[in-house]
Structure formats: C-alpha cells, structure tokens
Amino acid sequence: MTDAASSAVPRGVPLTELVAWLDRFLNTDAYKDWSNNGLQLEGNTVVTRVAASVDVSLQSIEQAIEGGAQLLIAHHGLYWNKPQMITGPHRRRVQAALDGGLSIYASHLPLDAHPEVGNNAMIANALSLQDVQPFAGIGVQGELPFSQTLQEFAERVQKLTGEICLVHGGGGGSGVHRLGIVSGGGAEFIAEAARLGLDTLLTGEPEHKHFHDAFEYGVNAVYAGHYETEVFGVRALAARLEEQFGLPWQFLHLPTGL
C-alpha cells in the first residue's frame, strides 16, 4: 500500500476511465445480483486517491474524504435492489459524499467471485489451496497441501482474519483436507459441500436455519465473520488500481464484529 504521507503528487485519472476499467475487469454485467453494482454515486470527475471499505457508511464516507480520496470502492454499497428515498441516514450519507466530491463504486457478487482479486480467491491463495475450482457460484473449492485437525485449521484461519472462529464440527472428528470457501454468508451451501465430498466449509456468518445441516450432512463448518472474510477483495482491487493507474489508496478498517 502506498504510504499516505508520501510527498509524491499522483496524477489524476478521469473517473469515467476508472469506472470503465472496473466494469470490464470485474465483469460486472455478467452477474445477476441484488446489489446495484458499479458506480452508485458520481463525485469529482478526476481521481487522485482511492479509499476501499467493506461497507459504505457515514463513517467510511467521512474517513475517505478526510484521507483525500475522490473514489470509495466498497463491497456493500450505498443502496441495494431499488433506489432508496434520500431521507434520514441515507440522505446524510449521500450529502456527505457529494459535499466531499466522493464517488462511490460498489461490487458485491462480482468481487466475491473474481478469480484474481475476489474474496474467495484471495482466501484460497492465503491458505495455499491447491486444485482450485469453482464452488457454489461465487465460491471456490480445493485441497489443502496437507490434512489438518479442525482445531489447527480454525487457528490458522483466525491468524489470517483476526477473528475468533465459530466452529461446528459436523465431520465427526475428521480432519480438514477438501475445503469449500464462500465469503460472507454461505451457510446455505453446507449441503452442496457434502454433495461434492468436501469435508469442511469455510464461510463468514452462521444462520440458525442451517445449524443442524453441518451435523446431519457430516460437514465441518467454520465461521470466520462476514466482515473479516470480505476485507480481502476490496484491498486487492484497490492495489490492482494502483498497479494499473498509479493511484495511492488506503483501506478503511471498520469492523462490525459480525
């Protein structure tokens, strides 16, 4: 990451050029998503600095502006599905961004699924997963280089994310070798993991209605936090923008604990 205190003055890049590149690189139009992926709010027409955040909130908007960014890239955007009435907290977010000249670009499923900078691809790479293949639409599956006990694996994930994992040992004491990864909310894919012969599913947050699935399908479920499993994509995407356009960036770490 470029040092925020660097004295070098970055060249400006037209917002339209950045958005066009992002849309192509992320293959945004290929995904049917309830997120409004792409440019959600247009601010300054020239970008010299980028901020990245998992979530768009008033806090992330204010921090991005304070850091000198003209573009905020987020996984969870300003609004979802249908346009939202510009009242209450939503109005305050929009007004703060517009007053600060901040554009907001959201990428939900396209960033989960991207084979290079996606959340799941980045986690798989960090865990040295081998023979990586698609899983559950946006996730990945593969094999660890060597089998680990469930406790060893959970401790490894904890070191990676900084989040204490919730572990459901549905595998009956079996180790972790064949793994499926779905960042964020992926508890619904326990049955799919079992169908494919995976022994463990790594995802973000649990759902009560899927609690028994791990034990009845015989699959270990490791929950490492919705937020903490989705910091990887926006950071990798911002770093790629720096490589492509020479734009410095900062990651706004605003954990939710969920």
N, C-alpha and C positions, 0 to 999 in steps of 0.2 A: 504494500500500500504506500502511496506517495505520502510523505511527511506533510502534515497540514501546515507546518511552519516554514516550508520551503519558500525561498525568496524568488524562485523562478516564476515568471508570469506565464500561465498556459495560454495557448492560442484558443480563440473562440471557435466553436463548431456550431453551424446552424442547427437549431432544434429539429427542423424538418429532415435534415440529413441523418441525425441520430435516430429519430423515430423510424425512418425508412429502414435503416440498418437493423435496428432491434426487431422490427416486424419480420424481416427476412431471416435473420439469424435464429430467432425463436420459433419461426414457422407458425406465427400466431394464428393465422386464419385456418389452420388445419384442425383446431380444437374446438369442439362444442363444449362450452363452459358457461357456468352461471356467473362467472366474473366477467366484467367488461374489460377484457384485456386490450392493452395498447395505451395510447395517450388519453388520459382521462381529464386532464386539465392543462391548458396551454398558458404558460407564463412568458418569460423572456424568450425572444426569438434566437438568441445566441447563448450557448452554454460554455462556461469555462471551468465549471466544477460540478461534480456529481455526488449525491448522497444516496445511500442504499439502506433500506429498512425492511424488516419483515412485514410490518403493519403501517398503514397510514393512520396517523392520529394527529391531534393538535400538537402533541409533544414532538413527534417526529418531524412535522412540518416546521415548527419553530426552530428545532435544532438544525435542520437542514439549512434554513435561511441564515441562522446565526453562523454556521460554518462556511457561508459564502457560496452555497450550491444554487444553481438555477434549475437543476433537474433532480427529482427524487424518484428513484426506482424502488418499487415495493412489490412484494409477493401478494399481499392482501391490500387491495386498492381502496380508493376513496368511496366507492359505492359498488353495489352488486345488482345484477339482473336488470332491473328497471331503474331509470333515473330517479333520484331521490329529491324530495322537496328541499329547497335550500332554506331550512329553518333550524333553529336550535344549534346543537353541537355541529351539525353538518355545515350550517352557514358559517360558523366560526372557523371551521377548517378551510372551507373554500375561500373565505375573505382573507384569512391569514396568508394562504398560498398566493392569491392574486396580489395582495398588497406587497408581498415579498418577491414578486416576479418568478415564483417557483412553479415549474411544470411537474406534473405527476404522471408517471408511466407505471402501469400495473401489469404483472404477468403471473398468472396463477397456474393452471394446468400446464401451459407451455414450459414454464420454468421448473415445475416438478419433473416433467418428462424429458427435458433436453438431454441428449446423450453426452454432452461435453460439460456443461455448466449447471445441469439440473441438480436439484436437491438430492435425488436418489443416486444419480451417477457419482456425485461428489462423496456421498457417504460410502458407497461401494468402493470407491477408489481409496478412501481413508482406511477402510477395513481390509484392503488388499484382496477384495473379492475376485475370484477367477471364473472364467467361462460365463461372463455376464450376459444375461438375456433379458428381454422384456418380461414384465410381470404385472398383472392387474391393470393394464392400460398405461399407467403413468409410472409404475414402479420398475424395479429390477430384481432379478434373482441370480444366484450364483453360488459358488462353493468357496468356503474359507480355505486357506492354504493348509490348515491342519485343524482337526477337531478340537473344540474347547468345551469345558463344562459350561453349563448355563451360567453359573456364578462368574466364571472367568470372562465369559463373553459380556455379561452385563457390566462388569467392572471396566472392561475395555471401552464399551460404549459410553459409560459415564465419563471416562477420561476424555473422550472425543467431544462430548457435548457439554460437559459440566453439569449435567442434570442427573440426579439420582433416579435410576430406572425403577419402574414398577414392573415386576416380573411375575408372569403366570406360567408356572411350569407344567404345562399341559402335556409335555412329551414324556412324562413318567420317568424322569431321571436321565433321559437320553441327552447326549451332548449336542453341541451346535456345530453343524457342518454345512448343510444345504439351507440357504438363507433367502428369504424374500424381504425386500425393503420397500415400504411405502411411507414417505414422509407425511407429516401432518396427521390426518385422521384416516387410518386404514384398517381399523379393527374388523371391518366387514369382510376383509379378504383372508381371514383365517381359514375358511372352508376352501378357498381357492389354493391356498398354500398346501393344505392337506391333499387336495386332488393331484397336485403336481409332485407330491412326495417330498416337500420341504419339511424340515424338522422345526424351523423357527421362523417367526415373522417379527421383524423389527419395524415399528411404526411410532407415531407420536403420542396420541392420546387414546385411552380406552373408551368404550361405550358400554353402558350397563347391559344393553340387549345382546351384546356379543360376549359377555363374561364367560358363559358356560361353553362357548364354542371351542376355546383353546383346549379344555379338558375333554370334551366329547369327541373332538376331531383328532386329539393327540398331537397338538402342535404347541410348541413353546411360543409365548407372546411376550415380547419385550417392548415396553412403552417408555420412550425416552423424552417425551414432551413435544407437544405440537410446535411450539415456538422454536425449541432448540434443534429440532430436526429440519427446520426450514430457514436457518440462517445461512446455509451453505450456498444456495443458489444465487441470492442477490449479491453476496460478496463476490462470487466467481464471475457473475455477469458484469459487475462494476469493474473488476480487474480486467476483464476482456475489453471493456470500453476504453480503459486506459491504454491497453496494448494497441488497440485499433486507432484511437484518436488522440492519444497523449493527454487525456483528461485526468487530473487528480481526483481522488474520491475518498470518502470516509464512510465507514459503516456505523450506523446509529444503533447501538445495542440497548434495546428497551424490552427486556424480558418480561413475559406475562406470568411465568410460573406455571403455565398450563401446557 
